[in-house]
């Protein structure tokens, strides 16, 4: 095909304009509208007939749009860019260019318009997708964590029975729950129970260790941040724990460790259901239930000024105080048996407690509470061959004997004897060693909380009794 004459392009000029993917707005140097293409009409809703021959300055005065590039480009002779807002609220990105004739005179201003609304929608959709991905990652971590958890805690004490009734009532609501108790009593276990009995049980429970997050990172971890909000921040931004757990539960363990600045931010979540990402200009709504736990006396912290009074009142809507293990000794035996079953199954061992060993565990004060008991049982299951855990296998602080006295030998089992006969011999030898250690039956009876007649009957060797 040969070279096309210039008038051929001129004849198809309007068709070429209408084929362009961007809106086009052409004015003369005075700002009079000469032409808009079809895409401009589609993007803005402004027709060629409504603006043809009209000055863009008048259109601004009438509120058709709020900004035009013509005066700036005519003044400078250089391209310019600006965001324009139309009367219907839609925003356009304008890119204007001067057109010169052969003599160098500016004869036209051509402005290209692009709609930013669609771009914003795409960005919001991408942000929602990132939020969803973050939430799925958190849920997978939660599922993996839950699979490693044991069963509900065992108990027989009236105090725990009353606590569980109250827990059930709180769980049915959406109220904030504050769990109080010494270190090791199992506050995280009861937080899981509250969540598991709530209407959010199919959603995420996200545990946040308030004492384990660096103070400089606490804000961004809890509430997230916008792209490039600070040095080292991801260019894509990041959702915080409250966004990740949206629809579920956030468990704030050791909430008393939160810095005062973060306490203020947490108060906003509880009051308004809103979080503000670091670097954001607008808040985001979140739907989360908050369960908080601490071993601190928060009322005392309020008086000292280390904990916000208004936050304390917000958290203390439904309070559960878990008593220490020493105040409920009747729970020690079922807990010890529960942990033994759990770890024996895990390590494929057949092992059991002697009754006298369980009695000793029940008399111990357990300064480390349930966690200390669990760790002890775990250790014994790993280290002992079995089949029985007796007094000699317990730490001296629990058994009450020195290692030399407690280190009894299992009886020979070559002869055909029943388990009852073997156990009777083990118990008799142990009691005799105890009498040797403490000097009298009376002292041993006091130590083990049994009648002296029981000891006499079990040892069946009165001649061995001393100090009576």
C-alpha positions in Angstrom: 0.0 0.0 0.0 1.4 3.4 -1.0 1.9 6.5 1.2 -1.4 7.9 2.4 -2.1 11.6 1.8 -2.4 13.8 4.9 -6.0 14.6 4.1 -6.8 10.9 4.5 -5.8 11.1 8.2 -7.7 14.3 8.6 -10.9 12.7 7.2 -10.6 10.0 9.9 -9.4 12.2 12.7 -12.5 11.8 14.8 -12.5 8.1 14.3 -9.0 7.9 15.5 -9.9 10.0 18.6 -12.8 7.7 19.4 -10.6 4.6 19.1 -8.2 5.8 21.8 -8.6 4.0 25.2 -8.2 7.3 27.2 -10.6 10.2 27.4 -9.4 13.1 25.2 -10.4 16.8 25.8 -9.1 19.4 23.3 -9.2 23.1 23.8 -7.7 26.2 22.1 -5.2 28.5 24.0 -8.1 30.5 25.4 -9.7 27.4 26.9 -12.6 27.0 24.5 -13.6 23.4 24.1 -13.1 22.1 20.6 -13.5 18.3 20.9 -14.0 15.4 23.3 -13.8 11.8 22.2 -16.3 9.0 22.9 -14.2 7.5 25.7 -14.3 10.9 27.6 -18.1 10.9 27.3 -18.2 7.3 28.6 -15.8 8.0 31.6 -17.3 11.3 32.7 -20.9 11.3 31.5 -20.2 14.7 29.9 -21.3 14.9 26.3 -19.6 16.7 23.5 -22.8 18.8 22.9 -22.8 20.0 26.5 -19.3 21.4 26.4 -18.6 22.2 22.8 -17.6 25.8 22.3 -17.6 26.5 26.1 -14.7 27.8 28.1 -13.3 25.4 30.6 -13.1 28.2 33.2 -16.9 28.6 33.0 -17.3 24.9 33.4 -15.2 25.0 36.6 -17.4 27.9 37.9 -20.5 25.9 37.2 -19.1 22.9 39.1 -18.9 20.5 36.2 -15.4 19.7 37.4 -13.0 21.4 39.9 -9.8 21.8 38.0 -8.5 22.2 34.4 -5.0 22.2 33.0 -5.4 24.7 30.1 -4.4 27.9 31.9 -1.2 26.3 33.4 -0.1 24.7 30.1 -0.7 27.9 28.2 1.3 29.9 30.8 4.2 27.5 31.0 4.2 25.8 27.6 4.9 22.6 29.4 2.9 19.4 30.1 1.1 19.2 33.4 -0.7 16.5 35.5 -3.4 16.9 38.1 -6.3 15.0 39.7 -9.8 16.3 38.7 -13.0 15.6 40.6 -16.3 15.7 38.7 -19.6 16.9 40.0 -20.7 13.2 40.6 -17.6 12.7 42.8 -15.7 10.6 40.3 -12.0 11.3 40.1 -9.9 11.6 36.9 -6.2 11.8 36.4 -5.5 14.5 33.8 -2.3 14.6 31.7 -2.2 17.7 29.5 0.2 18.5 26.6 0.7 21.7 24.5 0.6 21.5 20.7 2.7 24.0 18.8 2.5 25.1 15.1 5.5 25.4 12.7 6.2 29.0 14.1 6.4 27.7 17.6 3.1 29.2 18.7 0.9 27.2 21.1 -2.3 26.4 19.2 -4.0 23.6 21.1 -4.0 21.9 24.5 -4.7 18.2 24.5 -5.7 16.6 27.8 -5.9 12.9 28.4 -8.2 11.7 31.2 -8.0 8.4 33.0 -10.5 7.2 35.6 -8.9 6.4 39.0 -12.1 4.8 40.5 -11.4 1.5 38.9 -7.8 1.6 40.0 -8.9 2.3 43.6 -11.3 -0.6 43.5 -8.6 -3.0 42.2 -6.3 -1.8 45.0 -9.0 -2.3 47.6 -9.7 -5.8 46.2 -6.0 -6.6 46.4 -5.9 -5.3 50.0 -8.9 -7.5 50.9 -7.2 -10.5 49.3 -4.0 -9.8 51.2 -6.1 -9.6 54.4 -7.8 -12.9 53.6 -4.4 -14.6 52.9 -3.1 -13.3 56.3 -6.3 -14.6 58.0 -6.0 -18.0 56.4 -2.3 -18.2 57.4 -3.3 -17.4 61.0 -6.1 -19.9 60.9 -3.8 -22.6 59.7 -1.3 -21.8 62.5 -4.2 -21.9 64.9 -5.4 -25.3 63.7 -1.9 -26.7 63.9 -1.6 -25.3 67.4 -5.0 -26.7 68.5 -4.1 -30.2 67.2 -1.2 -30.3 69.7 -3.5 -29.3 72.7 -4.6 -31.8 75.3 -8.1 -32.4 76.6 -10.0 -30.1 79.0 -8.6 -29.8 82.5 -9.6 -32.4 85.0 -10.9 -31.3 88.4 -13.0 -32.4 91.4 -12.8 -29.4 93.6 -16.0 -27.3 94.3 -14.0 -24.1 93.5 -13.3 -25.3 90.0 -16.8 -26.6 89.5 -18.1 -23.1 90.4 -15.6 -21.5 88.1 -16.6 -23.7 85.1 -20.3 -22.8 85.6 -19.4 -19.1 85.5 -17.1 -19.7 82.4 -20.0 -21.3 80.6 -22.2 -18.2 81.2 -19.5 -15.8 80.0 -18.8 -17.9 77.0 -22.3 -17.6 75.6 -22.0 -13.8 75.5 -19.7 -11.6 73.5 -18.4 -9.9 76.6 -14.7 -9.2 77.2 -13.4 -11.8 79.6 -10.5 -11.1 82.1 -8.8 -14.3 83.4 -6.7 -13.8 86.6 -4.4 -16.2 88.3 -0.8 -17.0 89.3 1.7 -18.1 86.7 1.2 -21.7 85.7 -2.5 -22.1 86.7 -3.5 -22.6 83.0 -5.0 -19.3 82.0 -4.5 -20.1 78.3 -6.4 -23.4 78.8 -9.4 -21.5 80.2 -9.2 -18.9 77.4 -9.5 -21.7 74.8 -12.5 -23.0 76.8 -14.3 -19.7 76.7 -13.7 -19.4 72.9 -14.6 -23.1 72.3 -18.0 -22.6 74.0 -18.8 -19.3 72.3 -20.6 -18.7 69.0 -17.2 -17.8 67.5 -15.8 -21.3 68.1 -15.6 -22.0 64.3 -13.5 -18.9 63.8 -10.0 -18.1 64.8 -8.6 -17.9 68.3 -5.4 -15.9 68.0 -3.1 -15.8 71.1 -0.9 -12.7 71.6 1.9 -12.8 74.1 1.9 -9.2 75.2 5.1 -9.7 77.2 6.9 -11.4 74.3 6.6 -8.6 71.7 9.3 -5.9 71.4 7.8 -2.6 72.6 9.0 -1.0 69.4 7.0 -3.6 67.3 3.9 -3.9 69.5 1.9 -1.3 67.6 2.6 -2.7 64.2 2.1 -6.3 65.3 -1.2 -5.7 67.0 -2.7 -3.1 64.5 -0.7 -3.6 61.3 0.9 -1.0 59.1 0.5 0.6 55.7 3.0 0.2 52.8 6.2 1.9 53.6 4.9 3.2 57.0 8.4 3.0 58.5 12.0 1.9 57.7 12.0 -1.8 57.0 8.2 -2.0 56.5 6.9 -4.2 53.7 6.0 -2.4 50.5 2.7 -4.2 50.6 1.8 -3.3 54.2 0.7 -5.9 56.8 -2.4 -6.8 58.7 -2.2 -6.8 62.4 -3.5 -9.4 64.8 -6.9 -7.8 65.2 -7.5 -7.8 61.5 -6.2 -11.3 61.1 -8.6 -12.5 63.8 -11.6 -10.5 62.4 -14.8 -12.5 63.3 -12.9 -14.5 65.9 -11.3 -14.1 69.3 -8.0 -12.4 70.3 -6.4 -13.7 73.5 -4.1 -11.1 75.0 -1.9 -13.1 77.4 -0.2 -11.1 80.1 -2.1 -8.0 79.1 -0.6 -6.2 82.1 2.7 -6.0 80.2 1.3 -3.7 77.5 2.9 -0.3 77.3 0.6 2.6 78.2 0.5 3.9 74.6 -0.8 0.5 73.4 -3.3 0.4 76.2 -4.9 3.5 74.7 -5.0 1.8 71.3 -6.6 -1.3 72.8 -9.2 0.8 74.5 -10.3 2.1 71.1 -10.8 -1.5 69.9 -12.9 -2.3 72.9 -15.0 0.9 72.8 -15.4 1.4 69.0 -14.4 -1.8 67.4 -11.9 0.1 65.3 -8.1 -0.2 64.7 -5.8 2.2 63.0 -2.9 0.8 61.1 0.5 2.5 61.5 0.7 5.1 58.8 -3.0 5.0 58.0 -5.2 8.1 57.8 -8.6 6.3 58.4 -9.6 3.6 60.9 -10.8 0.1 60.0 -13.7 -1.7 61.6 -13.0 -5.1 63.2 -15.3 -7.6 64.8 -13.3 -9.5 67.5 -13.9 -10.7 71.0 -11.1 -10.0 73.4 -10.1 -12.4 76.2 -7.3 -11.0 78.4 -5.2 -12.7 81.1 -2.6 -11.6 83.6 -0.9 -12.8 86.8 -0.6 -9.1 87.9 -2.9 -7.3 90.3 -4.4 -4.9 87.8 -6.2 -2.8 90.4 -2.8 -2.3 92.1 -1.3 -1.4 88.8 -4.0 1.2 88.2 -3.1 2.8 91.5 0.6 2.8 90.6 -0.2 4.4 87.2 1.1 1.6 85.1 -2.3 0.5 83.8 -5.1 2.7 82.5 -8.1 2.9 84.8 -10.6 3.1 82.0 -9.0 0.1 80.2 -9.2 -1.9 83.5 -12.9 -1.2 83.8 -13.4 -2.2 80.1 -11.5 -5.5 80.6 -13.1 -6.4 83.9 -16.6 -6.9 82.5 -16.5 -10.7 83.1 -13.7 -11.9 85.4 -12.5 -15.4 86.1 -10.0 -16.0 89.0 -8.3 -19.4 88.8 -7.3 -20.5 92.3 -3.7 -21.8 92.7 -3.2 -25.6 92.8 -2.2 -25.5 96.5 -5.7 -24.2 97.4 -7.4 -27.1 95.6 -5.4 -30.2 96.5 -8.2 -32.5 95.5 -7.5 -31.6 91.8 -3.9 -32.8 91.9 -4.7 -36.5 91.6 -7.0 -36.2 88.6 -4.7 -33.7 86.9 -1.6 -36.0 87.4 -3.5 -39.0 86.0 -4.7 -36.9 83.0 -1.1 -35.8 82.2 0.1 -39.4 82.7 -2.4 -40.7 80.2 -1.5 -38.0 77.7 2.2 -38.5 77.8 2.1 -42.3 78.1 0.0 -42.4 74.9 2.3 -39.9 73.2 5.5 -41.9 74.0 3.7 -45.3 73.7 4.5 -46.4 77.3 2.6 -48.4 79.8 3.1 -46.7 83.2 1.1 -46.0 86.3 1.3 -44.2 89.6 1.4 -46.0 92.9 -1.2 -44.7 95.2 1.3 -43.6 97.8 3.1 -41.5 95.1 -0.2 -39.8 94.2 -0.7 -39.1 97.9 2.6 -37.4 98.0 1.9 -35.3 95.0 -1.4 -34.2 96.6 0.4 -33.0 99.7 3.0 -30.9 97.8 2.4 -27.1 97.6 3.2 -26.7 93.9 4.6 -23.2 93.7 4.6 -23.6 89.9 1.0 -24.6 89.9 -0.4 -26.9 87.1 2.5 -26.2 84.8 4.9 -27.6 87.4 2.8 -30.7 87.8 2.5 -31.2 84.1 6.2 -30.7 83.5 7.1 -33.2 86.3 4.8 -35.9 84.9 6.2 -35.3 81.4 9.7 -35.7 82.7 9.0 -38.9 84.6 7.2 -40.5 81.6 10.3 -39.7 79.5 12.9 -40.8 81.9 11.4 -43.8 83.7 11.0 -47.3 82.3 8.0 -48.2 84.5 5.7 -49.9 85.0 5.1 -48.0 88.3 5.9 -44.5 89.5 6.7 -44.8 93.2 8.0 -42.5 96.0 11.7 -43.1 95.0 10.9 -41.6 91.5 9.6 -38.3 92.9 11.9 -35.3 93.7 13.0 -35.2 97.3 11.1 -31.9 97.8 7.9 -33.9 97.1 8.6 -37.3 98.7 10.1 -35.8 101.9 13.0 -38.1 101.9 16.7 -37.8 101.0 17.7 -39.6 97.8 19.6 -42.3 99.7 16.5 -43.3 101.7 14.0 -42.9 98.9 16.1 -45.0 96.5 14.4 -48.3 97.2 14.9 -51.3 95.0 12.1 -53.1 93.3 11.6 -56.6 94.8 12.7 -59.6 92.9 10.0 -60.9 90.7 11.4 -64.3 89.7 9.0 -66.2 92.0 5.4 -66.5 91.0 3.7 -63.8 93.1 0.6 -61.7 92.5 0.9 -58.0 91.9 -0.9 -57.4 95.2 1.8 -59.3 97.1 4.6 -57.4 95.2 3.0 -54.1 96.0 2.5 -55.0 99.6 6.2 -55.7 99.9 7.2 -52.5 98.2 4.9 -50.5 100.5 6.2 -52.3 103.6 9.8 -51.6 102.6 9.0 -48.0 102.0 7.3 -47.5 105.3 10.2 -49.2 107.1 12.6 -46.9 105.4 10.5 -43.9 106.4 10.4 -45.0 110.0 14.2 -45.3 109.9 14.5 -41.8 108.5 12.0 -40.0 110.8 12.5 -42.1 114.0 8.9 -43.1 114.8 5.6 -44.3 113.4 3.9 -41.2 114.8 6.0 -38.9 112.7 5.5 -41.0 109.6 1.8 -41.1 110.2 1.7 -37.3 110.5 3.8 -36.9 107.4 1.5 -39.1 105.2 -1.8 -38.2 106.9 -2.7 -41.8 107.8 -3.5 -43.6 111.1 -0.7 -45.3 113.0 -2.8 -48.4 113.0 -2.7 -48.4 109.1 1.1 -48.2 109.2 1.3 -51.1 111.7 -1.0 -53.2 109.6 1.0 -52.5 106.4 4.4 -53.2 107.8 3.2 -56.4 109.7 6.6 -56.4 111.5 6.0 -54.8 114.8 9.5 -55.6 115.9 10.8 -53.2 113.3 9.0 -50.2 114.9 11.2 -47.7 116.7 10.7 -44.8 118.9 7.3 -45.8 120.2 
